[in-house]
Amino acid sequence: MKDYLTEINDLFPIRRREEEKEKFYDYILSELGEDRVKLETLCKKHNNIVIGDVDKAKVVFTAHYDTPMSSLVPNLMFPADKLKGTLFHFAYPLLLAILSLFVALSVCSLLGLGENYAIVFYFVLYFGIFYCTTRLVINKHNKNDNTSGIATIMSLASEINNEKVAFILFDNEEKGLLGSKAYAKANNYQMKNKLVINFDCVGNGDQIIFIIKEMAEKHELYELLKAVTISNEHFDVHHLPFKKCLSNSDYKNFPCGIGVMASSRARIVKFYTGRIHTSRDTVADSENVYFISGLMKKFISEI
């Protein structure tokens, strides 16, 4: 099996600007052929890459191919702990707000400036620091998020070409799941009852987590998927209900969506995925890709 994780990470580490996305699309064309691949532009700004015939497919495998900005604080994910995950994501903005308010009040007090100046200074300080630490620099390291997801899609698409399955690489996930949201809206009837299995951050960790939306759990193919996605001596596989999980990725935009991610065990939380959206996102293992794609190949063969 070709090592797509290493190849794509070496050739296309950043997929943020339009020219970077165009080069990546040309690569997909060269790998899979023009007869299978098309670029579907929605709302004039979301360029989703569609592989195969989605209309005929029973299952659609997806991942996002765009990359994020670099953040000072890692986008830690605690998929099985909604409360702690929510608290963590609110912690940085809250601490920054408190710090900015303290600095603004202190400086204006020293300078003898009134409350109106303090309020203006607070907002400038808060949003300035927030932007500089989360939105200023394009991240050059995205091996897990989400080169690992793309590699899983390519490992499947390069070996499987039949009407049972189709594949979509979504654009602008990092800007708020916009590519998948536009696709779901434009193809609402088509996607209503299709099982959508999304790979996001699957390269780092030996705990492979399937997050199942309620309608996906009732889908006619879910029991088969659950039966073939089993643990081995290297990886533990978990199926968790969407209502009890915290995970923000493209599968959320589809009624029968399933999110797949890799995590590690921890003491404070049951699972965690780290390094995301930082310069430390350089750790991902091709064995994860091979394991997950192997499970999916078995699933496809039994549909």
PyMOL commands that set and color helices and strands:
alter all, ss='L'
color gray80, all
select helices_A, chain A and resi 4-11+18-32+82-111+115-134+143-157+173-175+178-186+188-191+214-217+222-228+242-244+250-253+286-301
alter helices_A, ss='H'
color red, helices_A
select strands_A, chain A and resi 37-42+46-51+59-64+165-170+195-199+207-212+236-241+257-265+271-272
alter strands_A, ss='S'
color yellow, strands_A
deselect
rebuild
show_as cartoon
